[in-house]
């Protein structure tokens, strides 16, 4: 079903709504925690592997990669076909392998060593811009590395968050996923980014499905424009 058109509303209105949604999701899911805190470069590789696959396949590919190459230098210099074979469980291995090796090569050329800790001294926009230079690193990947490994507040937007925030009216209907990153950063408090990110994903996976969302069981239905539009359609039948 097409989402109802969302008129532009004052940012203060969206911030108040974001706070209400945040508190309701905390009440439902509690305070969530990121799966693990890894060094920034490990997180970057892991997040690239996660693209277009599930968590299990991502973790399996990452474990196979680390078992074969105990250091990133070894992976950087390995034959491309070996890297591709190691990460095959994550899917799109023919794309991800060469891209990751290219990133490792460029980091080495620019900084002499394979680490990203220097980004902690950058501003948010400087760090984001630096990460986005690489092919295979989009806004979501950059934001995950920044928020969950570098300690630089950022709000990653995946397909679940993009869908859920659209239905909830937290972003304009026609706003792109790339634009949604900075938009959501502006309406949530930076301290809330991790929990808001993870709980919105949980909501998208468990209830607010792409097809046949379970609106009647949703804790947010009373403040959800999408649910209200569905409810009205049911009444009209």
C-alpha positions as CSV (number, residue, x, y, z in Angstrom):
1,X,0.0,0.0,0.0
2,X,1.3,3.4,-0.9
3,X,2.2,5.6,2.1
4,X,0.0,8.6,2.7
5,X,1.6,11.9,1.7
6,X,3.4,13.5,4.6
7,X,3.1,17.3,4.8
8,X,6.1,19.1,6.1
9,X,5.9,19.7,9.8
10,X,8.0,21.8,12.2
11,X,11.2,20.0,13.4
12,X,10.0,20.5,17.0
13,X,7.0,18.4,16.3
14,X,9.1,15.6,14.8
15,X,11.5,15.7,17.8
16,X,8.6,15.3,20.2
17,X,7.2,12.4,18.2
18,X,10.7,10.8,18.0
19,X,11.0,11.0,21.8
20,X,7.6,9.4,22.2
21,X,8.5,6.6,19.8
22,X,11.9,6.1,21.5
23,X,10.3,5.7,24.9
24,X,7.6,3.3,23.7
25,X,10.2,1.1,22.0
26,X,12.4,1.1,25.1
27,X,9.3,0.0,27.0
28,X,8.8,-2.8,24.5
29,X,12.3,-4.0,23.8
30,X,14.4,-2.5,26.5
31,X,17.9,-1.0,26.1
32,X,19.5,-3.0,23.3
33,X,23.2,-3.5,22.7
34,X,25.3,-3.7,19.6
35,X,26.4,-7.3,18.8
36,X,30.1,-6.5,19.6
37,X,32.5,-3.6,19.7
38,X,35.3,-4.1,17.2
39,X,38.2,-2.0,16.0
40,X,37.0,0.4,13.3
41,X,38.7,-1.4,10.4
42,X,37.2,-4.7,11.6
43,X,33.8,-3.1,11.8
44,X,34.2,-1.6,8.3
45,X,35.0,-5.0,6.8
46,X,32.2,-6.7,8.7
47,X,29.6,-4.1,7.6
48,X,30.6,-4.4,4.0
49,X,30.1,-8.2,4.3
50,X,26.7,-7.5,5.8
51,X,25.4,-5.8,2.7
52,X,22.5,-7.7,1.1
53,X,22.7,-10.7,3.5
54,X,21.7,-11.7,7.0
55,X,23.7,-11.5,10.3
56,X,24.5,-15.3,10.3
57,X,26.1,-15.2,6.8
58,X,27.9,-12.0,7.6
59,X,29.4,-13.5,10.8
60,X,30.3,-16.7,9.0
61,X,32.1,-14.9,6.2
62,X,34.0,-12.7,8.7
63,X,35.1,-15.6,10.8
64,X,36.3,-17.5,7.7
65,X,38.2,-14.3,6.6
66,X,39.9,-13.9,9.9
67,X,40.8,-17.6,10.1
68,X,42.5,-17.5,6.8
69,X,44.1,-14.0,7.2
70,X,45.0,-13.3,10.9
71,X,46.1,-9.7,9.8
72,X,44.5,-7.3,7.4
73,X,47.9,-7.0,5.7
74,X,47.7,-10.6,4.7
75,X,44.2,-10.2,3.3
76,X,45.2,-7.0,1.4
77,X,48.0,-8.8,-0.4
78,X,46.2,-12.2,-0.9
79,X,45.1,-13.4,-4.4
80,X,41.7,-12.0,-5.1
81,X,40.2,-15.4,-5.8
82,X,41.2,-16.7,-2.4
83,X,39.5,-13.7,-0.7
84,X,36.4,-14.2,-2.8
85,X,36.2,-17.9,-1.8
86,X,36.6,-17.0,1.9
87,X,33.7,-14.6,2.0
88,X,31.4,-16.5,-0.3
89,X,28.8,-17.2,2.4
90,X,28.0,-13.4,2.6
91,X,27.0,-13.3,-1.1
92,X,28.1,-10.9,-3.8
93,X,31.7,-12.1,-3.1
94,X,32.9,-11.1,-6.5
95,X,32.1,-7.5,-5.7
96,X,32.8,-7.4,-2.0
97,X,36.2,-9.1,-2.1
98,X,38.0,-6.8,-4.6
99,X,36.3,-3.7,-3.0
100,X,37.6,-4.6,0.4
101,X,41.1,-5.3,-0.9
102,X,41.1,-2.0,-2.7
103,X,40.1,-0.1,0.5
104,X,42.9,-1.8,2.4
105,X,45.4,-0.9,-0.3
106,X,44.3,2.8,-0.3
107,X,44.4,3.0,3.5
108,X,47.9,1.7,3.5
109,X,49.0,4.1,0.8
110,X,47.6,7.1,2.7
111,X,48.4,6.2,6.3
112,X,51.2,3.6,6.1
113,X,49.3,1.2,8.4
114,X,46.0,-0.6,8.4
115,X,43.9,1.1,11.1
116,X,41.2,3.8,11.2
117,X,41.7,5.1,14.8
118,X,42.9,8.4,13.4
119,X,39.3,9.2,12.4
120,X,38.4,9.7,16.1
121,X,40.1,13.0,15.8
122,X,38.0,14.1,12.8
123,X,34.7,15.9,13.0
124,X,31.6,14.0,12.2
125,X,31.3,15.3,8.7
126,X,35.0,14.9,8.0
127,X,34.9,11.3,9.1
128,X,31.8,10.6,7.1
129,X,33.3,12.2,4.0
130,X,36.5,10.3,4.4
131,X,34.7,6.9,4.6
132,X,32.3,7.7,1.8
133,X,35.2,8.0,-0.7
134,X,35.5,4.3,-1.0
135,X,33.5,2.2,-3.5
136,X,31.3,-0.1,-1.5
137,X,31.0,2.3,1.5
138,X,27.6,4.1,1.5
139,X,26.0,6.3,4.2
140,X,24.8,3.3,6.2
141,X,28.2,1.6,6.3
142,X,29.9,4.8,7.2
143,X,27.4,5.6,10.0
144,X,27.7,2.1,11.5
145,X,31.5,2.4,11.7
146,X,31.3,5.9,13.1
147,X,28.6,5.2,15.8
148,X,29.5,1.7,16.9
149,X,33.3,1.6,16.6
150,X,34.7,5.2,16.5
151,X,32.3,6.7,19.0
152,X,31.2,9.4,16.6
153,X,27.5,9.9,16.9
154,X,25.7,8.9,13.6
155,X,22.3,7.3,12.8
156,X,22.6,4.4,10.4
157,X,19.5,3.8,8.2
158,X,18.9,0.3,6.8
159,X,15.9,-0.9,4.8
160,X,13.9,-1.6,8.0
161,X,14.5,1.8,9.5
162,X,13.8,3.6,6.2
163,X,10.4,1.8,5.9
164,X,9.4,2.1,9.5
165,X,10.3,5.8,9.8
166,X,8.4,6.5,6.7
167,X,5.2,4.8,7.9
168,X,5.5,6.5,11.3
169,X,5.8,9.9,9.7
170,X,9.3,10.6,11.1
171,X,10.6,11.6,7.7
172,X,9.1,13.0,4.5
173,X,7.7,10.3,2.3
174,X,9.8,11.2,-0.7
175,X,13.1,11.5,1.2
176,X,15.8,9.2,0.0
177,X,17.5,6.7,2.4
178,X,20.7,8.7,2.0
179,X,19.0,11.9,3.1
180,X,17.3,10.1,6.0
181,X,20.6,9.6,7.8
182,X,21.2,13.3,8.6
183,X,17.4,13.9,9.0
184,X,17.1,11.3,11.7
185,X,20.3,12.5,13.4
186,X,18.5,15.9,13.7
187,X,15.3,14.6,15.4
188,X,16.8,12.1,17.8
189,X,19.2,12.9,20.6
190,X,22.7,11.7,19.8
191,X,22.8,9.6,23.0
192,X,19.7,7.8,21.8
193,X,21.1,6.9,18.3
194,X,22.3,3.3,19.2
195,X,19.1,2.2,21.0
196,X,16.8,4.0,18.5
197,X,18.6,2.4,15.6
198,X,18.5,-1.1,17.0
199,X,14.9,-0.9,18.3
200,X,13.5,0.4,15.0
201,X,15.2,-2.5,13.3
202,X,13.6,-4.9,15.7
203,X,10.2,-3.3,15.1
204,X,10.7,-3.7,11.3
205,X,11.8,-7.3,11.6
206,X,9.1,-8.4,14.0
207,X,6.0,-6.3,13.3
208,X,6.4,-3.6,10.7
209,X,7.1,-6.0,7.8
210,X,7.4,-4.8,4.2
211,X,4.4,-6.9,3.3
212,X,1.5,-7.6,5.6
213,X,2.7,-5.6,8.7
214,X,1.1,-6.7,11.9
215,X,-0.3,-3.2,12.7
216,X,-2.9,-4.4,15.2
217,X,-0.2,-5.7,17.6
218,X,2.1,-2.7,17.2
219,X,2.8,-0.5,20.3
220,X,3.0,2.5,18.1
221,X,-0.3,2.2,16.2
222,X,-2.0,5.1,17.9
223,X,0.6,7.5,16.6
224,X,1.2,5.9,13.3
225,X,-0.2,7.6,10.1
226,X,0.2,4.4,8.1
227,X,-1.9,2.4,10.6
228,X,-4.5,5.2,10.6
229,X,-4.8,5.0,6.8
230,X,-5.1,1.3,6.9
231,X,-7.7,1.5,9.7
232,X,-9.8,4.0,7.7
233,X,-9.7,1.8,4.6
234,X,-11.0,-1.1,6.7
235,X,-13.9,1.1,8.0
236,X,-14.8,2.1,4.5
237,X,-15.2,-1.5,3.3
